[in-house]
Structures are given as C-alpha cells and as structure tokens.
Amino acid sequence: MKEEDVLLKIYIGQNVRPEGILQREIEEKKEAQNLLLKGLIKENHWYRWHLFLTTDKGSQIASALLKRRLEERKNELKVKFRDIPKRALTFILKESSDPYPSNNLVFSTEKRIWLEKAEDKIISDSRIWALRDKIFSILQEMGFCVKTHTYVSTRGGELRELCYVISPEIRTFLLDNFSAPYFTSDERNALKVYSFLTSVSRILGSEDLDFIRQRFYELLKSYSLDEEQVAAFIQEMAKKGITSNYKGLLSEDKPFNIKDPTRFNIYLHEAILEPTINHLLEKGGEIAQYKIEKKFPSLSETKAELGMLDYDELGQFYVMISNFERELREFLKTKLGKGWLKILRKELPQVVNNWEKLKKKDEKWGIEPEKDIMNYASCEDYIQIIKKFKNLFTDNDEDLAMVIAYLKIWYNQGRNPLMHCRTVNMQKFLTTKSAIEFLEQWMKRKS
C-alpha cells in the first residue's frame, strides 16, 4: 500500500474518536513510520492505547487528496450504487450513526435490536441492514471507509465494537450526489408516535399513577408530540380491542390501558414500521396517520394543571428529598471506603477545602457545625466525586451521563426550589420523584 493510501486510512479512521485511530489497526508499519518522519501524522496515547492522528499539514494534504479521488471515481460509485435506493442510503447516512449518535461518521457493525426508537428498529431490519453493509463494504473496497474498533474510558481503556468510519468529506459527497428526501414531517411524526408508544408500554404496568403521569408527560415532551397525535393512534387500536379508549394524561386513571400486548406490538409494526421500510426501499408503502377532533391541553397547559402542592405534599416532598440526600452521602462514603475523607483531600482538595470553609463559617456565627463534613456538600460536589471515581460508581460513559443528568434534575427541580422557598408544583414533585427512583436503582445496582 502506498504512503498516501495509509495517510488516507488514518485520516478517515481517526474519526472513530477524537483521540485517534488505534495504531494496531494500521498494519503498514513502514509507511506509517515514514509518515511520522515527514510530520504528516503524529502519535497519541490515551489510557493504555497507542493511537495515530494526522497533523494539521497531514490533514490538509489528506483532505485535498480525498476530495480529488472522490471526484475521479464518481462514475464508478454511481455504477456500484445503482441498485441502492437513494432514500435508504440517505436514511442510513443520517440516522444510523452508532454507537455515538452525536458522531454521524461512525457506524457500528453490530445490531442493537433492543432499542425502542423507530429509527433503530428500522436500521436493524435485515433488508436495511443488508443495504447498510453493502454501502460501507463498497466504500471500504474503494478506500473511502475504514473498519476499525472504537474504545471507551472504562476499565482503563476498554475496546468496544468494530465500526465503519467515514470522514466529513465522504459523507458530504455522498449526500450531495446520491441522496433523496426520505420522510415528510407527518411521516416523521408517525415514527415519533411509534417510539413514544413503545416506551410508554413499559411504564403502563406500574400501579403508581403519579409515576405514569410524569413519565408520560416527559416522553411527550421528549418526542415533541401532542396528545392528539397519540390519542388518534390509540383510538384506532381501541376499535380493534387492542387497547382501551384514550382517556388523557390528566384523567383520574391511566391515560390508556393495553389489553393485548402481543397485538399491540404487531399493530405498531404493521401500521408504521413495515410501510416505512417499504417506503425507504422505494417499494411503495404508506405510513399510517390518524386524526382526532378532540383537543387536549398543550404541554405547557398540562404542566400548569399539575398544580401547586399543599402543606402535606410539601412535607412529603421535603422528606423524600432529604432522605435521598442522606442515602446518597452514605452511598458515596461506602464506595470510597473507610478512608473516604483522606482520599477526597488528596484527589479533590478544593471540594474538601470548601466544606471546611462552610464549617468555619458556622462556627463564626455561633452555629453548631455539622459532625459529618460531607453534610456541607452541594450537588456539584457529588458530581465531581462521581466523575473523579467513575469506575467505582458507573459502568460506562453513557451510564455516567445518565447519573449526572438525574442528579441535576433532583437538585434543580426539587432540592433547590424547596430549600430556597421557591414555587413548587406537582410537575416538579413528580419530576424529582422520577429522578430519585432512577438514582435509588443506580445505588442499589452499584452497592
């Protein structure tokens, strides 16, 4: 392989992660050494991995070379892609980046069939997956795609799945020359309804109506859906005896009940997923879309409907928040071990210094100081501890992000408003309760 081919391989493959492509993935050792000597690539080290990255000079040369080759082989690509529907190709390039959805240049070679989003289900369909494989195999054969392993920080740098990797120039070129519109806004909404109902079906089995309402509300907001869109679909299933009629988020009962879970999943697949796949494959197919006349409150109105707390509810709120914080402190100390304070003084001295300043402030004002110095901790302190010792507290970066997000919800929606005598309504109560339930499960799992 020529040096310029190795340079392109590194330039494309380094998009797998900001730290670069694994050196072990570059078999052309002599060419790589020459590129190092010429200052076109550089070495990087991250945990136990040795990596390659292109230098600024190497990136400029590689980018120009890549654009030239793409133009030169444009007709060849057209021939190789002639049997690939443009809608499907566009969908694959825009929707199936994995395992990092924020990086649309990395595409896992492993299916994730347990995910709930409609887009994930479509990607894992054998017909779409086969096309996906074909597209990236063609690109790899032509030198426009690199197959390499990704890696994460857990366990001192853990190797993860094998991925197809392309560069921004390649993605832009493909979309400019081989793309086609694939979903209208109405069709996109139908996919949101699928994702929403799949998620909701997992919470309707609970008998905790507050929990169901809050999660239902959060999912509506997350998918930017109105209740009318959901209600219309549920009413169609109700006619077939699959669900009850739609009662609404603010009803005294569950918004709706699923009478036949098996038929529920089959109906969602046949009404939304199968037509969508046929549409992408350009074989016809119309995604089911239903309308309903009844108006439901908007999300902002729903939020207001979740009203102010009375004195008894405020008392319950205080007990729930304070009990959780005590549990959290004990959990952190137990995981760090008997010498937790000594460990924190060494690893996070500023955090402990701030606690000691607060303790001295109490003493100055004649207030009996806390016997447990961690009682002076803030939410940000808890987060710093968890991030510093993340291998003790979380399984991977995604788990860490979820824990931090729910800690912030607990603090900003519950603890802060309550302790500072701000307005506290039922929406904040239910949001905080949901966050605490997630965090308690996390602590139980890691204990």
MILO-143506 format. One record per atom (N, C-alpha, C): x, y, z; residue in one letter. Coordinates in steps of 0.05 Angstrom, whole numbers, plus 5000, padded with zeros to 4 digits. Layout:
<atoms>
XYZA ...
</atoms>
This chain:
<atoms>
501749765000M 500050005000M 501850255000M 501050454984K 502650694982K 502250865008K 504251045012E 504151215036E 501651385036E 500851485012E 498451655012E 495951505019E 495851245012D 493551075020D 493451035050D 495851005062V 495950975092V 495151235105V 496051465094L 495351725104L 492251755104L 490951675081L 488051695080L 486751505100L 487851275103K 486751085122K 486751195151K 488851325158I 489051445185I 487151685186I 487151855165Y 485552095165Y 482552025167Y 481651825153I 478851735155I 478351595181I 480051405188G 479551235212G 479651385238G 481151615239Q 481351765265Q 478751885273Q 476751895255N 474151995262N 472651815281N 473751575287V 472451395305V 472151515333V 474251675341R 474251815367R 476152055365R 475752265381P 477552495379P 480452425385P 480952205400E 483652135408E 485152005384E 483751905364G 485151795340G 484451505335G 485751395315I 485451105307I 487550945321I 486850705329L 488750525343L 491050465324L 493550485335Q 495850415319Q 495850125310Q 494649955326R 494549665320R 492849615295R 491149805287E 489449775264E 490949845238E 493249965241I 494850035217I 497049835214I 496749655195E 498649435191E 501149525176E 500949745161E 503149835144E 505149995161E 506749855176K 508549975196K 510650155183K 511850065160K 513950215147K 512850475136K 510450465123E 509250715113E 508450905135E 507450795157A 506650965180A 509151105191A 511350955193Q 513851075204Q 514751305186Q 514551265159N 515351475140N 513551725143N 510951675147L 509151905151L 509752055177L 510651915198L 511452045223L 513852215218L 515852105203L 518352255198L 517752505181L 515752495164K 515052725147K 513252925161K 512452855185G 510753045200G 507853045191G 506952835177L 504152835167L 502252695187L 503352525204I 501752415226I 503252445252I 501952405274K 503252415300K 502152195317K 503552125338E 502651925357E 501152055380E 499251905390N 497651995413N 497451755432N 497051815458H 496751605478H 494351665495H 492651475499W 490151505515W 489651255531W 489851275558Y 489751035575Y 491950845565Y 491250595558R 493350405550R 493650385520R 492250555505W 492250535476W 494250725463W 495550625442H 497350785425H 495850855400H 495751105393L 493951195371L 495451365351L 494251395328F 495251575307F 493251785301F 494252025296L 492652255287L 494152395264L 492852515245T 494252675226T 494852945238T 497153055230T 497853335238T 496253525221T 496453785227D 495053985211D 495853965181D 498553935177K 499553915150K 498453655137K 498553435152G 497553175141G 494653185135G 493053325152S 490153355147S 489553505122S 491053725117Q 490553885093Q 491153715068Q 493453575068I 494153405045I 492153185041I 491353045063A 489452825061A 486752915051A 485753145061S 483153245053S 483053305023S 485153445014A 485253504985A 485453254968A 487053064977L 487352804963L 484652654962L 483252654984L 480752514986L 478652634968L 478452894967K 476553034950K 477152974921K 479652974914R 480452914886R 479652634878R 480252444896R 479552164890R 476552114888R 475052254905L 472152224903L 471052324876L 472052544867E 471152644841E 472052464818E 474552364820E 475552184799E 473951924797E 472851834820R 471551574820R 468551604823R 467551834817K 464651894820K 462951714803K 463751674777N 462251504759N 462351214768N 464551124779E 464850854789E 462950814813E 462751014830L 460951004853L 458050984843L 457351134822K 454651134812K 453850854802K 455750724789V 455250444780V 454850254803V 456550274823K 456450094846K 453950144863K 452950394863F 450650464879F 448050454864F 448050364839R 445650384822R 443350224833R 443850014848D 441649844859D 440949924888D 442150134898I 441550224925I 439550454925I 437150424936P 435250644936P 436350894950P 435951114937K 437151364948K 435951434975K 433351384979R 432051445005R 433451285027R 433851025021A 435150855041A 437950945047A 439451015026L 442251105030L 442251355048L 440451545042T 440351795057T 439651735086T 437651565090F 436851485117F 439151365133F 440651185120I 442851045133I 445051245141I 445651435123L 447751625129L 446951825151L 444351885152K 443452095171K 442351985197K 441451735197E 440051635221E 441551405235E 443451275223S 444451025235S 447251055247S 448151295253S 450751315266S 450651195293S 452651035300D 452550875324D 455350785330D 456350765354P 454850775379P 454551055391P 455551265376Y 455351535386Y 453551695368Y 450951725375P 449151865357P 450052145350P 451752275366S 452652545360S 454852545339S 455952305333N 458052285313N 456952135289N 456152285268N 454852165245N 456952065225N 459351995234L 461451885217L 462151605225L 460951505247V 461551245258V 459151065258V 459350825247F 457050645243F 457850365253F 456550285275S 457150025287S 456549795267S 458149585269T 457549345253T 455749155268T 454949225293E 453249055310E 450449175313E 448449005308K 445649095311K 445049145341K 443249345345R 442249395372R 439149365371R 438249115371I 435449065366I 433749125391I 434949175414W 433249225438W 432549525441W 433549695424L 432849975427L 429950035420L 428850255430E 426050305428E 425250485405E 427150655397K 426450855376K 425850715350K 423950835335A 423150725309A 425450705290A 427150915290E 429450925272E 431350685278E 431750625303D 433450395310D 432250135300D 429650105303K 428349855294K 428549835263K 428350055249I 428550055220I 431349975212I 433350085225I 436050025218I 436749735222I 435549615243S 436149335250S 434549135232S 432749235216D 431349065198D 433348945178D 433048685172S 435048545156S 435448665129S 433348775117R 433548895090R 435149155090R 434649325110I 436149575113I 438949515121I 439249325140W 441949255149W 443649145127W 442548985109A 444048875087A 444949105068A 443249295063L 443949525047L 446149685060L 445949725086R 447949865102R 450649735099R 450649475102D 453149325099D 454349355071D 452549345051K 453449365023K 454649635018K 453349845027I 454350115023I 457250155034I 457550065059F 460150115072F 462249915062F 461449685053S 463349495041S 464449615015S 462649734999I 463449854973I 465450084979I 464750254998L 466450485005L 469150385016L 469150175032Q 471650065043Q 473349955021Q 472149815002E 473649704980E 474949924963E 473650154961M 474650374945M 476450564961M 476950504986G 478750675003G 477350915015G 474650905015F 473151135026F 471851075053F 472550855065C 471450775091C 473550595105C 473750625131V 475650465146V 474050305167V 474650055170K 473449885191K 475349875214K 474549975237T 476349975260T 474849955286T 476249895307H 474949875334H 474650145347H 472450185361T 472250415378T 473050325406T 473250515425Y 474250465452Y 473050665471Y 472950595496V 471850775517V 473650785541V 473150965560S 474951005582S 474650795604S 472450645604T 472050455626T 474250235626T 474850145651R 476849935655R 479550015643R 480250265645G 482850355636G 483150365606G 480950395592G 481150395563G 480150135551G 477450105549E 476249855541E 475749855511E 476549645497L 476049615469L 473149545465L 471849675446R 469049635440R 468649525412R 466249575401E 465549435376E 467049535352E 466949365331L 468149435305L 466249625291L 467249835279C 465550035267C 466550105238C 464650185222Y 465350315196Y 465650605202Y 467850725191V 468351005196V 468751145169V 467451375166I 467951545143I 468751825152I 469452005134S 470352275141S 468152475133S 468252715142P 466252915134P 466152955104P 468452955091E 468452995062E 466852775047E 467252525057I 465852295044I 462852315048I 462052375073R 459152395079R 457852625062R 459152855061T 458153075046T 457953005016T 459952875005F 460052794977F 457752604971F 457352404988L 455152214983L 452452344985L 452052515004L 449452645007L 448952844984L 451052974974D 450753164952D 450053014926D 451052774923N 450852634897N 448852404896N 448152284919F 446552044919F 444152054938F 443452284948S 441352294969S 438652354957S 436552314973A 433752384965A 432152434990A 430152614990P 428452645013P 427152385021P 427152325047Y 426152055054Y 423752065073Y 423352275089F 420952285106F 419752565105F 417052585103T 415752835107T 415452885137T 414553125144S 414253185173S 412053015185S 409952955170D 407752775180D 408852495185D 410452395166E 411652125169E 413552115192E 415052325196R 416852345219R 415252335245R 412952475246N 411252475270N 410252195276N 409552045254A 408651765258A 410751595271A 413251635263L 415551495275L 415851575304L 415351825310K 415551915338K 413351775355K 410951745343V 408851615358V 409651325364V 410851185344Y 411850915349Y 413750905372Y 415751085372S 417751085393S 416551145420S 414651335420F 413351415445F 411651185456F 410051055439L 408350835449L 409950595458L 412150545444T 413850315453T 415050375480T 415850625485S 416850695512S 414650695533S 412350805526V 410150825545V 409150545553V 409150355535S 408150095541S 409649965564S 412150045569R 413749935591R 413050055618R 411750285618I 411150405644I 408150375652I 406450295633L 403650275640L 402950055659L 404849865662G 404349645681G 404649725710G 405749965715S 406050065742S 403350135753S 403050115780E 400550205793E 400850485805E 403250595802D 403750865813D 402951065792D 400551185795L 399451365775L 401051625772L 402251715795D 403951955793D 406351905775D 407551665779F 409851595763F 409051575734F 406851445728I 405951415700I 405451685687I 404051865701R 403452125690R 405952285684R 407852275703Q 410352425700Q 411952325676Q 412252055675R 413851945653R 412451985626R 409751965626F 408152015602F 408652295593F 408552485611Y 408952765605Y 411752815594Y 413752695608E 416552725599E 417052615571E 415752385565L 416152265539L 414752435517L 412352535523L 411052715504L 412952955497L 414053065518K 415853295514K 418353215499K 419452985506S 421952895494S 421552845464S 419252735456Y 418752685427Y 417352915413Y 416853135428S 415453365416S 412753285403S 411253135418L 408653035409L 406353175424L 404053205410D 401653295423D 399953055430D 398253085450E 396552855458E 394752775436E 393952965418E 392052895397E 393352675378E 395952705373Q 397252515355Q 397252235367Q 397752225393V 397751965407V 394951855409V 393052025417A 390251945421A 389151825395A 389651945373A 388651855347A 389551565342A 392051515347F 393051245342F 391851045362F 391651125387I 390450945408I 387550885401I 386151085392Q 383251035386Q 382950825363Q 384750825344E 384650625323E 385050345335E 386950325354M 387450065367M 385149985385M 383850185397A 381650125414A 379350005399A 378950095374K 376849985357K 377249685351K 379749605352K 380449325347K 380849155372K 380249285396G 380449145421G 383249105431G 385149255420I 387949225428I 388449395454I 387249625455T 387549805478T 384749895487T 384850035510S 382450185519S 382250435503S 380050585506N 379950855494N 381951035507N 382751245494Y 384751435505Y 383351625525Y 384251635549K 382951795570K 384352065574K 386952075568G 388352325572G 390252325596G 392252485594L 394352505615L 393152585642L 391152765641L 390152875666L 387652735676L 387152495665S 384852335675S 385452225702S 383452125716E 383852015743E 385151735742E 385051615718D 386251355714D 388651375696D 389751155687K 391951155668K 391051275642K 392751405627P 391951525601P 390551325583P 391551075583F 390150855569F 391350595579F 389950375573N 390850105580N 391349935555N 393349765557I 393849575535I 392549315542I 390549235526K 389148985532K 390548735521K 391948775498D 393248545485D 396048635477D 398048595494P 400748695488P 401948575462P 401348325456T 402448205432T 401348345407T 398748375406R 397448515383R 398248805382R 398748925405F 399649205406F 402249235391F 404249065396N 406849085383N 406549015353N 404948815347I 404548745319I 403248975303I 401249105315Y 399949325302Y 401849555296Y 403449625316L 405449835313L 407349775290L 408149525288H 409949445267H 408649455240H 406249345238E 404949335212E 403949605202E 403149785221A 402050045213A 404150245208A 406550225221I 408550425219I 411250325208I 412350125220L 415050035212L 415149915184L 413349725179E 413549585153E 413049775129E 411049955131P 410750145109P 413150335106P 414350405129T 416650585128T 418950455114T 419450195120I 421650055107I 421150025077I 418649965069N 417949945041N 418350215027N 417650435041H 418050705031H 420950765026H 422650685044L 425550735041L 426750565019L 425650325015L 426550144994L 425250214967L 423550424967E 422250524943E 420450304931E 419050164949K 417149954940K 414250034947K 413850294950G 411150374958G 410850364988G 408550374998G 408150355027G 407350625038G 405150635053E 404150885065E 404050855095E 405351035109I 405451025138I 402851115150I 401650965168A 399051025179A 399151295195A 397251465188Q 396951725202Q 394051765208Q 393451825233Y 390651855241Y 390152135253Y 387752225250K 387052495261K 384852455282K 384752635301I 382652625322I 381652915326I 379052945330E 377953215333E 378253325361E 378153145381K 378353235409K 380953385415K 380753605429K 383153755436K 383953695465K 386553665468F 387653615495F 389453855502F 389853895529P 391554125537P 394354105524P 395554335518S 398254335508S 400154255531S 402654195525L 404554115546L 404854335567L 404854585558S 405154805578S 402754825596S 400354775584E 397854775600E 397754535618E 398754315608T 398854065624T 400654115649T 402954245644K 404754305665K 403454475687K 401854675678A 400454845697A 398354695712A 397054505698E 394954335711E 396054165733E 398654115732L 399853945753L 400354105779L 398854315783G 398454495805G 400354525828G 399854705846M 401454765870M 401054545890M 403154495906L 403054295928L 401754415952L 400154255967D 399054355993D 401154296014D 400554366040Y 402554336061Y 403354046066Y 401453866065D 402153586069D 404053486047D 403353566022E 405053475999E 407853606001E 408053856010L 410653976014L 412253826035L 410953736056G 412253576076G 413353316065G 411653186049Q 412552936036Q 414952986018Q 414853216004F 416953285985F 419653326000F 419453466023Y 421853516039Y 423053256049Y 421353076059V 422352826069V 423652656047V 422352656024M 423452506001M 426152605993M 426452865991I 428952985982I 431152956002I 430553016027S 432652996048S 433452706054S 431552516053N 432252236057N 434152146035N 433552226010F 435252135988F 438052255991F 438252505999E 440952626001E 442552486022E 441352406044R 442752256065R 443651986054R 441951856039E 442651596027E 444951626007E 444851845992L 446951895972L 449651935986L 449752096007R 452252136021R 453451876032R 451651716045E 452651456056E 453651276033E 452251276011F 453051115988F 455851195978F 456251455975L 458851555966L 461151475985L 460651516011K 462651446031K 463251146031K 461150986029T 461550696030T 463150606006T 462650705982K 464050625958K 466950715959K 467550945971L 470351045973L 471850905995L 470450796015G 471750636036G 472150806061G 473250666082K 473550796109K 475151056108K 477151066090G 478851306088G 477851506068G 475151516065W 474051686044W 474851976046W 475052086070L 475752376073L 478652416065L 480452236073K 483252256066K 483552236035K 482052056023I 482152025993I 481252285980I 479052405990L 478052645977L 479952885982L 481252896005R 483253106010R 485453095989R 486252845982K 488452815963K 487452865934K 485152745926E 484352755899E 482652995891E 481053095911L 479353335906L 479653535928L 482053645932P 482653815955P 480854065956P 480154175933Q 478554425932Q 475754375943Q 474654135937V 472054065947V 471954055978V 473953915989V 474153896019V 474754166031V 476454326018N 477054596029N 474554766030N 472754746010N 470254896011N 468454806034N 468354546039W 466854446061W 467854556088W 470454556091E 471754656115E 471254956119E 471155106097K 470555396099K 467655436109K 465855266099L 463055286107L 462755216137L 464355016145K 464254936174K 465255166191K 467455296183K 468555526199K 466555756199K 465155786177K 463156006176K 460955956197K 460055696200D 458055626220D 459155696248D 461655616253E 462855666279E 463055966285E 463756116265K 464056416268K 461356536276K 459156436265W 456556546271W 455156406295W 456656246308G 455656116333G 453755886327G 453855776303I 452055556295I 453655296300I 452355106313E 453754846317E 454354716290E 456954666285P 457754566259P 456854276256P 456754186231E 455953916224E 458253726233E 457453506245K 459453306253K 460553156228K 458853116209D 459652986183D 460153206163D 462753246155I 463453466138I 462153446111I 461353206102M 460153186076M 457353306075M 456253366099N 453653506100N 453753786088N 456153886083Y 456454146070Y 456654126040Y 456353886029A 456753836000A 454353945984A 455054035960S 452954125941S 452653905919S 450753945902C 450353745880C 452853735863C 454053965858E 456453965841E 458753805854E 458853815881D 460853655895D 460353355891D 457853275893Y 457252995889Y 458052905861Y 457453085841I 458053015814I 461052995809I 462553185822Q 465453175819Q 466652915830Q 465552825853I 466452575865I 465952335847I 463452325836I 462752105819I 464352105793I 464852345782K 466452355757K 469352285763K 470452365786K 473252305792K 473652005796K 471751875808F 471951585814F 469851425798F 469551495772K 467251395757K 467351085754K 469650965755N 469750675753N 468550545778N 468350685800L 467050575824L 464050605822L 463150815809F 460350885810F 458750825785F 460050795762T 458550755737T 459950545720T 458450435701D 459450215684D 460750315659D 459950555649N 461050665624N 460350955623N 461251095602D 460851375599D 457851445596D 456251275583E 453451325580E 452051315607E 452751115623D 451651085650D 452351335667D 454851425665L 455651665680L 453951905672L 453551945646A 451952175636A 449152165647A 447951925648M 445151895659M 445051965688M 447051865704V 447051915732V 447352225738V 449152355723I 449452635726I 446952795719I 445652705697A 443252845688A 441052825710A 440652585721Y 438552555741Y 439252685768Y 441852705774L 442652855798L 441953155795L 442353255771K 441653535766K 438653585767K 437153385757I 434253415758I 433353415787I 434353225803W 433653215832W 434353485845W 436653595839Y 437553835852Y 436054085842Y 435754115816N 434654365805N 431554365805N 430354125803Q 427354115803Q 426254085832Q 427953975850G 426953915877G 428354055899G 430853965904R 432254065927R 432554375928R 433454485905N 433954775905N 431354935908N 429254885892P 426755035896P 425655015924P 425654765935L 424554725962L 426054865983L 428754835983M 430454956004M 430655256003M 430055365979H 430155655976H 427355785974H 425355625983C 422655725985C 421555845959C 422255705937R 421255785911R 418655635906R 417355715883T 414855575876T 415255285870T 413755115883V 414054825879V 411254715871V 411054615847N 408554505838N 408654205834N 406454085827M 406353785824M 408253685802M 408653855781Q 410453765760Q 413253735771Q 414153925787K 416853895799K 417053665818K 414853625833F 414753395852F 415053135837F 413553105815L 413552845800L 416152805785L 417253025774T 419853015761T 422052925780T 422053045804T 424052985824T 423752695833T 421252615838K 420752335846K 421752135826K 421352195801S 422252015779S 425352005779S 426652235783A 429552235784A 430652075808A 429452115831I 430351975855I 429951675852I 427751585840E 427351295835E 429551185817E 430351335796F 432451235779F 435151215795F 435751425811L 438251435825L 438351225847L 436051165860E 436050955880E 436550685868E 435550635844Q 436150385830Q 439050365822Q 440250595814W 443050605808W 444750535833W 444050655856M 445550605880M 445350315889M 442950205886K 442449925893K 444149745875K 444249805849R 445749645830R 448649655835R 449749885845K 452649915849K 453449855877K 451549785895S 452249725923S 453549455925S 
</atoms>
